[in-house]
Amino acid sequence: MDSIAQPAAAEQPSASRNRLLLIIYTAAIFVSALLLFSVQPLFTKMVLPRLGGSPAVWSVAMVFFQSLLLAGYAYAHLLMQIKNRVVPVVVHLVLLIAAFVTLPLGIASAYGEPPASGYAFWLLGLFVTSIGLPFFALAANNPLLQAWFVRTGHPDGHDPYFLYASSNIGSFLALLSYPFLLEPMFTLHAQNRLWTGGYGLLILLIGACGVMLLRSPKVAEADTRTDDANAPAPGVVTRLRWIFLAAVPSGLLIAVTAHISTDVAAAPLLWVLPLSLYLLTWVVVFQSRPLLPHKWMLMLQPLAIAGVIFLLAFGGEQNLLLTLGGHQLCFFIIAMACHGELARTRPAARYLTGFYVALSFGGMVGGLFAGLVAPFTFSWIAEYPILVALAALCRPSANERLAGLVRWYWLALALLAAALVVPSYTSGDLSTWFEDHRVWVAGAVSVLAALLALALNADRWKIFATVALALALTRIYPADEGRVTTVRSFFGVHKIVVTPGGYFHVLMHGTTIHGAERFRNNDGTPVTGRPEPITYYHKDGGIGQAITAIRERKGAPLKVAAIGVGSGTLACAAAPREDWKFFEIDQSMVDAARDPKNFRYISSCLPDLKPVIGDARLTFAREPDGIYDLIIVDAYSSDAIPIHLATQEAMKIYKEKLAPHGAVVMHVSNRHLDLEPVVVGIADANDLKSWVFDEDSGRDADYIFSTDVVISAREADDVGRLASSKQWEETDADEKVRVWTDDYSNILGALYRRLRFGEQ
């Protein structure tokens, strides 16, 4: 009996060691991923006020993070070429400690006000100098710890890729917890301290991982190496394929986020959903038994591509939730197919770090294309359809069915393309029919691409060419919204739409109208004379009433500061001899508004207007104190808002610039966020009283919209007749709504109030 029991007792410590080793390594990788993906929204939020809250800050941040991931993975790969096990452990711990010394996170002192141009490169430099070292150290942890795990001789060391799923679970949870837990509960300062504490905990965990590696018997390491010693090294073609498979979904992540926040809706937190789905794909494909088998995803991928084409042809306004959900579902399937191919072709454990270098390099290439190259190259979100077409090339090579029939496909496709494209250069009935049926024409070609893949198992290049034709048709035959000109800059893509018949010129960002001007009367004759302000700025709306009331109260020409130019509508709200000064962050927007072919407000009413270019929080703060009778804050980019213009500190600046009886008007119309309590709260924190205007105009057909406006002043007499108007309600601060500051804001709370109380 004793002789039988003895071996079991001898095996027990090894099993305990393996369990402990697995727990510590999994915990270290999980915490590392948690920190890696929570620092992105944390530091991005710290940076946003420097660049007007532009959504493009997130895109550039993604490029930075992907580039640093590549650097971290390359560092891990080089470090693991050292055969001595002590050197990698010591070097990496020294790096982590050096990075810890630079904490807590903060913006580098050398970076003050942004330059007049080159925002993206300025922002990249800011990220590198501010958080480059701690992020670089975090970026290396995933491949490095997996390589250490292999060398410990753990029984699962021959295929350590399951730890990558653990890493992405941590990333996924970090991403979702930030807007739903960390941001509503903690100030930026508190978040920073928590993150610093987490970094210290990670150093201890990685130190424990290093100790366990050094205490592992070298024979175990040798055994692990023997397991895959005969596995061939990946060739150049294989590595290039890995890079391509990683680049397409990485670029598509940024492109689909840009598309749904530009051409569909700019709802807050929208960037969270595509990135969460992107991370979820990594979690699923690297499981030992994926919940969604790769062959299913390959079957669904052509249908997902066809789905994107249908959605692009339809546009974004028909059914907002269906459109948003459709784009993201299709993105998830396409990313699953690409990442599934990566998981299927992953190399043996001995080539693990090189595999991760290829993945991160591909991620960086995709991010650079969608985040930096495309915005400077295209005037619209062209990167989205381009990457959707390239996704067809991510399919594995296939043996075609009915090869005799398929070989004639190139000729058939060329004839089909000619038949569909040539009519676009004519003005006959056929061209009109194609325009009226653009959805079904493009959709039919996309369905043809899907049938090629599913029924004939066609070559991926044939599928790619068919998809490219279908996507081209969505641009060749435009939607029936009128003639569209796009203006793209770092701060987004704006559309200038000339409605059918040329009656109105409309400035849009996504599905949100930012201004409009009537160019033709109802009888078709051209509008002459001084343009009449419409949309949110008509004389009977909240902003129009506020301007009139302050003008009447003063009884003399006003001195006004207007933050945000838009279509230039407010230029025609100025009365003779009044001094109006505009502040605008986007020069391209000023150029578009100044061009009389687009809008005539500025050229007709204030032709000598020279807006102050730059973020208004910085430029307006330099204005002299006590000089403005009225300050109008109207600087929203679609339905996303520059939060730093709606904080207690921002209102303090506005108050300082007001004349003794001046007032601040803030335009808070928003489909997704309830901002009235926010503005009332920051005004109350600065000892200002507030009145809220919220009334439906009922004249949307004439581009005259209802507006939500808050006017704040020191005393009731300062707002004149508005204080006694039935359309304006004096409103006290809501004690349930925490005051927004530069250190705290709660977008989720504003979103919840809008969903709960609607458009009351």
C-alpha distance (Angstrom), angle and dihedral (degrees) to the residues before:
residue distance angle dihedral
M1 . . .
D2 3.80 . .
S3 3.78 91.7 .
I4 3.82 90.2 53.9
A5 3.82 95.6 46.2
Q6 3.80 94.8 48.4
P7 3.84 98.9 75.2
A8 3.82 91.5 48.3
A9 3.80 90.1 54.3
A10 3.77 90.0 48.7
E11 3.85 91.5 52.2
Q12 3.81 94.5 49.9
P13 3.82 97.8 78.5
S14 3.84 90.3 50.1
A15 3.82 92.0 52.9
S16 3.84 91.1 47.7
R17 3.78 90.3 48.8
N18 3.79 91.7 50.9
R19 3.81 92.1 50.2
L20 3.81 92.0 48.4
L21 3.79 91.7 45.3
L22 3.81 91.4 51.1
I23 3.82 92.3 48.2
I24 3.81 94.4 49.4
Y25 3.81 95.3 45.4
T26 3.80 92.4 45.6
A27 3.82 90.7 48.2
A28 3.81 92.6 48.9
I29 3.81 92.9 49.7
F30 3.82 91.2 44.8
V31 3.83 94.4 50.1
S32 3.79 90.9 44.3
A33 3.81 91.0 54.3
L34 3.79 90.4 45.1
L35 3.80 90.5 55.8
L36 3.79 93.6 40.8
F37 3.79 94.7 57.2
S38 3.79 98.3 35.4
V39 3.81 91.7 55.7
Q40 3.81 90.0 59.8
P41 3.83 98.1 65.3
L42 3.82 91.5 32.0
F43 3.79 96.5 56.5
T44 3.80 93.7 33.8
K45 3.80 88.2 57.8
M46 3.80 89.2 51.1
V47 3.82 89.9 53.0
L48 3.83 99.6 42.0
P49 3.83 95.7 84.6
R50 3.81 89.7 59.9
L51 3.82 90.8 62.6
G52 3.77 106.1 34.4
G53 3.78 96.4 -94.6
S54 3.82 89.9 -72.6
P55 3.83 114.9 177.9
A56 3.81 86.0 -137.8
V57 3.81 87.7 73.5
W58 3.80 87.1 71.2
S59 3.81 92.3 50.7
V60 3.81 92.1 50.7
A61 3.80 89.6 45.3
M62 3.81 89.2 54.9
V63 3.81 89.7 52.8
F64 3.80 89.7 51.6
F65 3.79 93.5 48.1
Q66 3.80 93.1 47.6
S67 3.81 91.2 48.4
L68 3.80 92.0 50.4
L69 3.80 89.8 47.5
L70 3.79 88.0 57.8
A71 3.80 90.8 49.6
G72 3.80 91.1 48.3
Y73 3.79 93.4 47.9
A74 3.82 91.4 47.9
Y75 3.81 89.6 50.4
A76 3.82 90.4 50.9
H77 3.80 90.8 48.1
L78 3.82 92.9 51.9
L79 3.79 92.7 43.8
M80 3.80 92.0 54.1
Q81 3.80 91.9 54.5
I82 3.83 85.8 74.7
K83 3.78 108.5 95.7
N84 3.80 94.4 -155.7
R85 3.81 107.7 90.3
V86 3.82 95.6 -153.9
V87 3.82 97.0 60.6
P88 3.85 97.9 60.3
V89 3.80 91.4 47.3
V90 3.81 94.6 49.2
V91 3.82 95.0 42.3
H92 3.78 93.9 49.9
L93 3.79 94.8 45.8
V94 3.81 89.8 50.5
L95 3.82 89.1 51.5
L96 3.80 91.9 49.8
I97 3.80 92.6 49.0
A98 3.81 91.5 47.4
A99 3.80 89.3 52.1
F100 3.81 91.1 47.3
V101 3.81 90.1 56.9
T102 3.85 89.1 61.7
L103 3.82 92.3 57.5
P104 2.99 145.8 139.6
L105 3.78 97.0 65.6
G106 3.77 118.2 -106.7
I107 3.79 142.3 155.0
A108 3.79 111.5 -90.8
S109 3.80 110.9 -101.9
A110 3.83 91.7 -128.4
Y111 3.83 90.5 65.9
G112 3.76 110.6 80.3
E113 3.78 123.2 142.7
P114 3.84 117.0 3.8
P115 3.82 118.3 -110.3
A116 3.80 123.6 -103.9
S117 3.82 90.7 -104.1
G118 3.80 140.5 3.8
Y119 3.80 92.9 60.8
A120 3.81 94.7 161.1
F121 3.81 95.0 56.1
W122 3.81 92.1 41.9
L123 3.80 88.1 52.4
L124 3.80 93.0 49.0
G125 3.80 89.5 52.8
L126 3.79 90.6 49.7
F127 3.81 91.5 52.7
V128 3.80 93.1 47.4
T129 3.81 95.8 50.3
S130 3.80 95.3 39.5
I131 3.82 105.3 44.0
G132 3.80 104.1 -1.1
L133 3.82 97.5 112.0
P134 3.84 100.4 46.4
F135 3.80 91.6 42.5
F136 3.81 92.0 48.2
A137 3.80 90.1 52.8
L138 3.82 91.0 49.1
A139 3.79 92.4 46.6
A140 3.80 91.8 59.5
N141 3.80 95.7 52.8
N142 3.80 101.2 81.5
P143 3.84 99.5 57.1
L144 3.81 92.8 31.2
L145 3.80 95.1 53.8
Q146 3.80 91.3 44.6
A147 3.81 89.4 53.1
W148 3.81 90.3 48.7
F149 3.80 88.9 49.1
V150 3.81 89.8 55.4
R151 3.82 90.3 52.0
T152 3.81 93.4 51.7
G153 3.80 89.8 71.5
H154 3.81 93.8 -123.9
P155 3.84 111.7 167.6
D156 3.81 89.9 -116.3
G157 3.79 92.2 49.4
H158 3.80 93.5 100.0
D159 3.86 89.7 71.2
P160 3.82 108.8 22.8
Y161 3.82 95.0 162.3
F162 3.82 90.7 105.8
L163 3.81 85.5 75.6
Y164 3.82 87.8 63.7
A165 3.80 87.5 62.9
S166 3.82 88.6 52.8
S167 3.79 89.0 51.8
N168 3.78 92.4 51.9
I169 3.80 92.5 46.9
G170 3.81 86.7 58.0
S171 3.81 90.2 47.9
F172 3.79 91.2 48.1
L173 3.80 93.5 50.5
A174 3.80 92.3 45.8
L175 3.76 91.4 52.5
L176 3.79 94.9 49.3
S177 3.80 95.7 40.6
Y178 3.80 94.0 55.6
P179 3.82 100.4 67.9
F180 3.80 95.1 29.4
L181 3.81 100.9 41.3
L182 3.80 117.7 5.4
E183 3.82 100.6 42.4
P184 3.84 96.6 46.9
M185 3.82 93.8 43.9
F186 3.80 106.2 37.9
T187 3.77 138.9 44.4
L188 3.78 119.1 -123.4
H189 3.79 89.1 -104.3
A190 3.82 91.8 53.9
Q191 3.81 91.6 45.5
N192 3.78 89.2 52.2
R193 3.80 92.3 52.3
L194 3.81 91.9 47.6
W195 3.79 90.6 50.2
T196 3.81 91.2 49.7
G197 3.80 90.2 51.0
G198 3.80 90.1 50.0
Y199 3.80 89.7 52.0
G200 3.80 89.9 54.5
L201 3.82 90.6 50.3
L202 3.80 89.7 50.5
I203 3.81 91.6 55.0
L204 3.82 89.0 55.4
L205 3.82 91.6 49.0
I206 3.80 93.0 48.4
G207 3.78 89.3 46.8
A208 3.81 88.0 55.0
C209 3.83 89.7 48.9
G210 3.81 89.4 52.2
V211 3.79 92.3 49.6
M212 3.80 91.6 50.8
L213 3.80 90.1 49.1
L214 3.81 92.2 51.2
R215 3.82 91.6 47.3
S216 3.82 92.7 50.9
P217 3.82 113.8 105.1
K218 3.79 113.3 -104.1
V219 3.79 90.6 -133.4
A220 3.81 88.4 65.8
E221 3.80 89.8 54.9
A222 3.80 90.3 50.3
D223 3.80 90.7 49.7
T224 3.80 91.1 51.9
R225 3.78 91.7 51.1
T226 3.81 90.8 49.8
D227 3.82 91.3 56.5
D228 3.81 93.1 68.2
A229 3.81 99.5 21.7
N230 3.77 90.6 112.6
A231 3.81 94.9 49.2
P232 3.82 110.0 113.1
A233 3.79 118.4 -117.1
P234 3.83 113.6 -107.2
G235 3.80 111.9 -98.3
V236 3.79 127.7 -130.8
V237 3.81 92.9 -99.0
T238 3.80 91.0 52.3
R239 3.80 92.1 49.9
L240 3.81 91.7 48.4
R241 3.78 88.8 49.9
W242 3.82 90.1 52.9
I243 3.81 90.0 50.9
F244 3.80 91.9 50.5
L245 3.80 93.4 46.1
A246 3.82 90.0 52.1
A247 3.82 95.3 42.5
V248 3.81 98.0 55.7
P249 3.84 99.2 56.8
S250 3.82 91.1 37.8
G251 3.80 91.6 55.7
L252 3.79 90.8 39.3
L253 3.81 89.3 56.4
I254 3.82 91.4 60.7
A255 3.81 93.2 38.0
V256 3.80 96.5 51.5
T257 3.82 90.1 46.3
A258 3.80 90.1 51.1
H259 3.80 91.4 46.9
I260 3.79 98.4 50.0
S261 3.80 91.6 43.9
T262 3.81 92.9 47.1
D263 3.80 108.5 31.6
V264 3.81 100.6 23.9
A265 3.80 113.0 26.6
A266 3.78 137.4 -39.2
A267 3.76 95.6 -140.0
P268 3.81 114.1 167.8
L269 3.81 117.5 -98.7
L270 3.81 88.5 19.4
W271 3.79 91.9 131.7
V272 3.82 89.3 61.5
L273 3.79 94.6 68.0
P274 3.84 101.4 56.2
L275 3.80 92.0 41.9
S276 3.81 91.1 48.7
L277 3.80 90.3 51.8
Y278 3.81 90.0 46.6
L279 3.81 91.4 54.7
L280 3.79 91.5 43.4
T281 3.80 90.1 59.1
W282 3.81 90.1 58.4
V283 3.81 90.1 49.5
V284 3.80 92.5 52.1
V285 3.81 102.1 42.2
F286 3.81 95.7 50.5
Q287 3.78 95.0 52.2
S288 3.79 114.7 111.8
R289 3.82 87.9 -121.4
P290 3.82 108.3 22.4
L291 3.80 116.0 -145.0
L292 3.81 88.3 -138.4
P293 3.83 108.7 45.1
H294 3.78 115.4 -134.6
K295 3.81 93.6 -123.7
W296 3.81 89.3 59.2
M297 3.78 90.9 53.3
L298 3.80 92.0 49.2
M299 3.80 88.9 53.0
L300 3.80 92.5 48.6
Q301 3.81 96.2 43.1
P302 3.87 96.7 81.1
L303 3.80 88.9 48.4
A304 3.81 90.1 50.5
I305 3.80 90.8 51.2
A306 3.81 89.2 50.1
G307 3.79 88.4 48.8
V308 3.81 91.6 55.8
I309 3.81 90.2 51.1
F310 3.80 91.6 51.9
L311 3.81 90.4 49.0
L312 3.80 92.8 48.5
A313 3.80 90.3 49.8
F314 3.80 93.0 48.6
G315 3.82 95.5 47.3
G316 3.80 126.6 -144.5
E317 3.79 109.1 -74.8
Q318 3.82 104.4 67.5
N319 3.80 97.3 79.4
L320 3.77 112.8 -5.9
L321 3.81 99.3 -166.0
L322 3.81 93.1 43.1
T323 3.80 91.2 48.7
L324 3.80 94.0 47.8
G325 3.79 92.1 45.8
G326 3.80 91.9 45.4
H327 3.79 95.2 53.3
Q328 3.79 92.1 48.6
L329 3.80 95.5 44.8
C330 3.80 90.3 51.3
F331 3.80 90.5 47.0
F332 3.81 90.5 51.4
I333 3.81 92.6 52.3
I334 3.82 93.3 46.3
A335 3.81 91.7 48.2
M336 3.82 90.7 46.8
A337 3.81 90.5 54.1
C338 3.83 92.4 49.3
H339 3.79 95.9 44.3
G340 3.80 90.5 42.6
E341 3.79 88.6 58.6
L342 3.80 88.7 52.1
A343 3.79 91.3 50.6
R344 3.81 91.5 46.7
T345 3.80 93.3 51.9
R346 3.82 97.7 39.7
P347 3.80 113.7 137.5
A348 3.79 131.2 -123.0
A349 3.80 116.8 -72.0
R350 3.80 93.3 -98.7
Y351 3.84 89.2 66.2
L352 3.81 93.6 44.2
T353 3.82 99.4 113.8
G354 3.81 92.4 47.7
F355 3.81 88.9 51.8
Y356 3.80 90.7 53.7
V357 3.80 91.2 48.2
A358 3.82 88.9 55.8
L359 3.81 90.8 48.2
S360 3.77 93.7 49.8
F361 3.81 92.5 44.6
G362 3.80 89.8 52.9
G363 3.80 90.1 47.5
M364 3.78 90.2 52.4
V365 3.82 92.9 48.0
G366 3.81 91.7 51.0
G367 3.78 91.4 46.1
L368 3.79 93.5 48.4
F369 3.79 91.3 50.8
A370 3.80 96.1 48.2
G371 3.80 98.4 32.6
L372 3.81 103.9 39.1
V373 3.82 113.8 7.2
A374 3.81 99.3 44.6
P375 3.84 97.4 49.8
F376 3.82 89.8 54.6
T377 3.82 93.6 42.4
F378 3.80 106.7 41.9
S379 3.80 131.4 47.5
W380 3.82 90.8 -148.9
I381 3.82 135.9 32.6
A382 3.81 91.9 -76.1
E383 3.80 91.9 147.5
Y384 3.80 90.5 73.4
P385 3.84 98.3 64.1
I386 3.82 90.7 36.6
L387 3.81 91.7 57.3
V388 3.81 92.2 42.2
A389 3.82 88.3 56.6
L390 3.82 91.4 47.0
A391 3.80 88.7 52.9
A392 3.81 87.4 71.5
L393 3.82 87.9 64.4
C394 3.81 90.0 57.2
R395 3.79 90.0 74.2
P396 3.82 116.1 104.9
S397 3.79 119.6 -105.4
A398 3.78 112.7 -85.4
N399 3.80 142.6 -162.8
E400 3.79 105.2 -118.4
R401 3.77 121.2 -128.7
L402 3.82 117.4 -135.2
A403 3.81 89.6 16.7
G404 3.81 91.4 178.4
L405 3.79 90.4 61.0
V406 3.79 96.9 39.7
R407 3.81 94.4 53.4
W408 3.83 88.7 70.4
Y409 3.75 90.5 53.2
W410 3.81 97.4 97.3
L411 3.80 91.3 58.1
A412 3.80 91.4 45.4
L413 3.81 91.2 49.5
A414 3.81 92.2 49.9
L415 3.81 90.7 52.1
L416 3.80 90.9 46.5
A417 3.81 91.5 50.0
A418 3.80 91.6 50.5
A419 3.79 91.9 49.0
L420 3.81 92.2 51.2
V421 3.81 101.2 38.1
V422 3.82 102.9 40.6
P423 3.85 94.3 65.4
S424 3.82 89.5 59.9
Y425 3.81 88.2 70.2
T426 3.80 91.4 56.2
S427 3.80 132.4 67.1
G428 3.78 99.3 -141.9
D429 3.78 133.6 116.7
L430 3.81 92.0 -85.5
S431 3.81 92.3 58.4
T432 3.81 90.5 47.4
W433 3.79 90.6 50.1
F434 3.81 91.4 51.8
E435 3.81 90.6 50.0
D436 3.80 91.7 49.9
H437 3.82 91.7 47.6
R438 3.81 98.7 36.0
V439 3.80 93.2 128.4
W440 3.79 93.6 55.8
V441 3.81 94.9 40.7
A442 3.81 93.9 52.2
G443 3.79 90.6 37.2
A444 3.81 93.0 53.2
V445 3.80 91.2 53.4
S446 3.81 90.7 48.2
V447 3.82 89.9 51.0
L448 3.80 87.7 51.4
A449 3.82 88.3 56.3
A450 3.80 90.6 50.6
L451 3.81 91.7 49.5
L452 3.79 90.1 50.3
A453 3.78 89.5 56.3
L454 3.80 99.3 41.1
A455 3.79 104.4 33.0
L456 3.80 102.7 30.3
N457 3.81 100.4 24.9
A458 3.80 85.1 -134.7
D459 3.78 127.1 -167.0
R460 3.81 111.7 -82.0
W461 3.82 91.3 -121.9
K462 3.81 90.8 60.7
I463 3.79 89.9 49.5
F464 3.81 90.4 47.7
A465 3.81 93.1 51.3
T466 3.81 92.1 48.7
V467 3.80 92.1 48.5
A468 3.81 90.2 48.5
L469 3.82 90.4 53.8
A470 3.81 92.1 49.5
L471 3.82 91.5 49.7
A472 3.80 91.4 47.0
L473 3.81 89.8 54.8
T474 3.81 90.8 58.4
R475 3.82 87.7 61.9
I476 3.80 99.1 35.4
Y477 3.81 91.4 57.1
P478 3.82 105.7 41.6
A479 3.78 126.1 -153.6
D480 3.81 118.8 -93.1
E481 3.81 93.7 -104.2
G482 3.79 92.3 104.7
R483 3.80 133.3 -106.8
V484 3.80 111.7 -22.8
T485 3.79 130.8 -158.5
T486 3.79 118.4 -174.3
V487 3.79 127.2 -149.6
R488 3.81 115.7 -165.6
S489 3.76 128.7 -172.1
F490 3.79 138.9 146.4
F491 3.80 87.6 -76.8
G492 3.78 96.7 57.4
V493 3.79 146.1 -81.1
H494 3.79 117.8 -61.9
K495 3.79 124.0 -169.3
I496 3.79 124.0 -148.4
V497 3.79 105.5 -157.7
V498 3.80 123.6 -165.4
T499 3.80 104.1 -157.4
P500 3.83 120.2 -133.6
G501 3.78 109.1 -72.8
G502 3.80 91.2 20.7
Y503 3.82 93.2 -97.0
F504 3.82 95.8 136.7
H505 3.78 138.1 20.8
V506 3.80 109.0 -149.6
L507 3.81 130.4 -165.6
M508 3.80 111.8 -147.6
H509 3.78 138.4 177.7
G510 3.76 108.5 -169.6
T511 3.80 105.8 -40.1
T512 3.80 92.6 -31.5
I513 3.79 118.7 104.2
H514 3.80 113.7 -140.2
G515 3.74 99.2 -179.8
A516 3.77 143.5 -22.7
E517 3.79 140.1 -165.8
R518 3.77 130.8 -156.4
F519 3.82 111.3 -125.0
R520 3.82 98.9 171.3
N521 3.78 132.6 37.4
N522 3.79 121.7 -127.1
D523 3.79 90.1 -94.0
G524 3.82 90.3 55.9
T525 3.79 96.9 -107.3
P526 3.83 117.4 134.2
V527 3.81 118.0 -97.7
T528 3.78 111.1 -115.5
G529 3.78 133.8 -170.5
R530 3.79 128.6 25.7
P531 3.84 111.5 -5.9
E532 3.80 115.9 -116.2
P533 3.84 115.7 -126.2
I534 3.80 110.1 -117.4
T535 3.86 137.3 163.5
Y536 3.82 107.7 50.8
Y537 3.80 93.9 -14.2
H538 3.82 103.5 61.2
K539 3.80 116.6 132.3
D540 3.83 94.8 -106.6
G541 3.82 95.0 49.6
G542 3.77 127.9 91.3
I543 3.79 96.9 -92.0
G544 3.82 93.0 43.4
Q545 3.80 92.3 49.4
A546 3.81 91.7 47.8
I547 3.81 92.5 52.7
T548 3.81 91.9 48.4
A549 3.81 93.6 46.4
I550 3.81 94.3 50.7
R551 3.82 90.3 45.7
E552 3.81 90.9 52.0
R553 3.78 92.4 44.9
K554 3.80 92.7 53.5
G555 3.79 95.6 39.1
A556 3.80 90.9 -152.1
P557 3.81 138.7 73.3
L558 3.78 113.1 -61.0
K559 3.78 131.5 -125.4
V560 3.82 104.9 -142.0
A561 3.81 136.0 -176.4
A562 3.81 115.7 -159.1
I563 3.80 118.4 -168.3
G564 3.81 107.7 -154.9
V565 3.82 128.9 29.0
G566 3.82 104.3 -154.3
S567 3.80 109.4 161.3
G568 3.81 89.9 -16.4
T569 3.83 93.4 -107.5
L570 3.82 94.5 143.5
A571 3.80 89.6 60.5
C572 3.81 86.9 76.6
A573 3.81 91.8 49.5
A574 3.81 88.6 69.1
A575 3.82 117.2 102.2
P576 3.82 123.5 -143.1
R577 3.82 115.6 -73.2
E578 3.82 91.7 14.0
D579 3.80 120.1 132.1
W580 3.81 111.8 -132.2
K581 3.80 120.9 178.2
F582 3.81 121.3 -170.8
F583 3.81 128.3 -154.8
E584 3.81 119.5 -160.0
I585 3.80 133.5 166.9
D586 3.83 98.1 -160.5
Q587 3.82 116.3 68.1
S588 3.82 91.5 -171.1
M589 3.79 89.0 60.3
V590 3.80 90.6 53.3
D591 3.81 90.9 49.1
A592 3.82 91.6 50.6
A593 3.81 93.5 47.7
R594 3.80 92.6 46.7
D595 3.83 93.3 54.4
P596 3.85 107.2 93.8
K597 3.81 89.4 -151.1
N598 3.81 86.5 69.4
F599 3.82 104.1 30.1
R600 3.81 133.2 -7.5
Y601 3.82 100.1 -158.7
I602 3.79 96.7 99.6
S603 3.81 97.3 35.5
S604 3.82 91.2 48.9
C605 3.80 102.1 38.6
L606 3.82 109.2 22.6
P607 3.82 106.8 14.2
D608 3.81 92.2 162.8
L609 3.80 92.9 53.4
K610 3.82 112.7 141.0
P611 3.81 109.4 -178.3
V612 3.78 120.1 -152.9
I613 3.80 104.7 -111.9
G614 3.80 118.7 -142.6
D615 3.76 140.0 60.1
A616 3.80 106.2 -39.8
R617 3.80 93.1 -139.5
L618 3.80 87.8 64.9
T619 3.80 102.5 31.8
F620 3.80 96.8 42.2
A621 3.80 91.3 50.1
R622 3.81 87.9 65.7
E623 3.81 92.7 59.8
P624 3.83 117.2 106.9
D625 3.81 116.1 -92.3
G626 3.78 123.1 -106.2
I627 3.82 101.3 14.9
Y628 3.83 109.3 106.2
D629 3.79 123.6 87.1
L630 3.77 91.1 -168.8
I631 3.80 134.6 17.5
I632 3.81 116.6 -166.1
V633 3.80 115.3 -163.9
D634 3.81 109.1 -163.1
A635 3.80 105.2 143.5
Y636 3.78 105.2 130.7
S637 3.81 122.4 141.6
S638 3.79 104.7 -145.8
D639 3.80 106.6 -56.2
A640 3.79 93.2 -33.2
I641 3.78 112.9 96.3
P642 3.79 134.1 -149.6
I643 3.79 95.1 -118.8
H644 3.80 93.7 -164.8
L645 3.82 89.3 67.0
A646 3.82 90.4 58.0
T647 3.82 102.5 52.6
Q648 3.79 134.3 105.4
E649 3.80 90.2 -105.7
A650 3.82 92.0 50.6
M651 3.82 91.3 51.3
K652 3.78 88.9 49.9
I653 3.82 88.7 58.4
Y654 3.81 91.5 48.7
K655 3.81 90.9 50.0
E656 3.81 91.7 50.6
K657 3.81 90.7 53.8
L658 3.82 94.3 49.3
A659 3.79 121.7 104.1
P660 3.85 113.8 -120.2
H661 3.84 92.4 -85.0
G662 3.79 98.8 27.1
A663 3.81 129.5 129.9
V664 3.80 138.8 -149.4
V665 3.81 119.3 -134.3
M666 3.80 117.2 -163.4
H667 3.80 120.6 -170.2
V668 3.82 106.5 -144.3
S669 3.83 103.4 168.0
N670 3.78 105.0 144.8
R671 3.81 135.0 155.5
H672 3.78 95.0 -152.1
L673 3.81 108.4 30.1
D674 3.79 132.4 55.2
L675 3.81 100.0 -142.7
E676 3.80 101.8 162.0
P677 3.85 94.2 89.3
V678 3.82 88.9 46.9
V679 3.82 93.8 55.6
V680 3.79 93.4 41.8
G681 3.81 88.6 50.7
I682 3.81 96.3 51.2
A683 3.81 90.1 45.5
D684 3.80 91.9 50.7
A685 3.81 89.7 49.4
N686 3.83 86.6 59.0
D687 3.85 93.6 47.1
L688 3.80 93.7 -104.7
K689 3.80 126.3 138.1
S690 3.81 119.4 -132.9
W691 3.81 137.8 -150.8
V692 3.80 122.1 -166.2
F693 3.82 126.5 -146.8
D694 3.78 115.9 -163.2
E695 3.78 116.4 158.3
D696 3.80 135.6 140.1
S697 3.80 113.2 -121.5
G698 3.82 93.5 -158.0
R699 3.82 89.1 -150.2
D700 3.81 103.5 98.1
A701 3.81 91.6 133.6
D702 3.81 88.2 67.8
Y703 3.82 92.1 46.7
I704 3.79 90.9 -106.2
F705 3.80 107.1 132.8
S706 3.76 137.9 -168.3
T707 3.79 113.5 -106.0
D708 3.78 138.5 -155.2
V709 3.79 108.9 -144.6
V710 3.80 134.1 170.1
I711 3.81 121.1 -161.8
S712 3.81 118.5 -166.3
A713 3.79 129.0 -169.9
R714 3.79 141.6 154.5
E715 3.82 96.1 -106.6
A716 3.81 137.7 12.8
D717 3.82 91.3 -112.8
D718 3.81 89.4 61.4
V719 3.83 92.3 69.2
G720 3.81 94.0 48.0
R721 3.79 117.7 -156.3
L722 3.82 92.4 -1.2
A723 3.81 89.4 79.3
S724 3.82 90.2 66.0
S725 3.81 98.5 33.2
K726 3.80 117.7 116.9
Q727 3.80 89.0 -141.5
W728 3.79 91.6 61.1
E729 3.79 122.3 62.8
E730 3.78 122.9 -161.5
T731 3.80 104.4 -129.8
D732 3.79 131.0 -164.3
A733 3.78 123.7 -145.7
D734 3.79 114.8 -85.5
E735 3.79 107.7 -121.7
K736 3.82 89.5 -153.5
V737 3.81 91.4 62.5
R738 3.78 112.2 76.3
V739 3.80 113.3 -134.4
W740 3.79 112.9 -103.0
T741 3.78 114.4 -124.5
D742 3.78 135.8 169.9
D743 3.80 85.0 -92.8
Y744 3.81 98.3 45.6
S745 3.79 138.4 35.4
N746 3.79 132.5 152.7
I747 3.78 114.4 -152.6
L748 3.80 91.1 168.0
G749 3.80 91.0 58.3
A750 3.81 91.8 52.4
L751 3.80 89.4 47.7
Y752 3.82 91.5 49.6
R753 3.82 92.5 50.5
R754 3.81 91.0 51.6
L755 3.81 91.9 49.3
R756 3.79 92.1 46.0
F757 3.78 101.0 42.6
G758 3.81 99.6 24.9
E759 3.77 121.1 -162.9
Q760 3.81 96.7 -25.3
